[in-house]
Amino acid sequence: MGATAVFFGAVHLDRPMPEEASLALLYSIGIVVKTAAMAVVLGWSYWRWGLPYAILLHSAANAAHALIDPVLSLMAE
């Protein structure tokens, strides 16, 4: 399950990265760790309740991220 979780995290590296190489590396590691942790939760929910619940949980996580990300971006300015 760990390798699958890391793969799930690596798939999410398609976003814009900071220009500075050290920040880009740190940002990439953070994305992989965060999404790999979510992959473990999604895998467990799939195992426990089935695919519809895992899809619903993934959608809820994406929606929460879409709502919170603009707020955090404004705070960072």
N, C-alpha and C positions, 0 to 999 in steps of 0.2 A: 504494500500500500504506500510506503514511503516514496518509492521511485515514481509511482503514478502521481502522487501529490506534488512532487517536485516538477514533473513534466507539466502538470496542470498549471503550476506557477510560472514556468518558463514560457508557456503559450501566451501569457498575459504581458509579455515584454514588448508588445507592439505599440506602446504609447511614446509620446515625445519625452526625451531625456534631457537633463541639464547639459549645457555646453561643456562645463568643466569635467574632465575625465574622472577625477576622484568622486565628485558628486554623482556622476552618472553611474559609477560602479556601486556606490552606496544605495542609490535609488533603486537600481536593478536588484540588488540583494534584498532590499526591503519589500519590493513587489513580489519576488519569488517566495520569501518567507511568509508574507501575509496571505498570498493566494494558496500556498501549499497548506497552510493551517486551515484555510476555508475548505480546501479539497478534502482534508481529513473529516471535517464536519459534514460535508456533503456526502462523502462515501459512507460515513456512519448512518446518516439519515436514509440513504438509499438502502443500506443493509437492513436497517430497522423497520422502515415504513414503506419503502418502494420508490420507484422512479418518479411518480407524480409529486411526491413530497420533496424529493431532492431538487426537482426542477423548480418548484414553488419557492424553496429556500434560496436557490441560486438567483432567482428573479428578485426576491426580496432583498438580497444582499446587493445586487446590482442597482436596484432602485434606491436603497439607502445611500449607496456610494454616489449616485447621480444627484441626490438631494444635498448631501453633505459637502461634496467636493467644491461647488461654487462658493459656499460659505467660507470654507477653509482658504480658498484662493484669495478671497477678499480680505481675510484677516492677515494673510501673509504680505499684503502690499503695504 
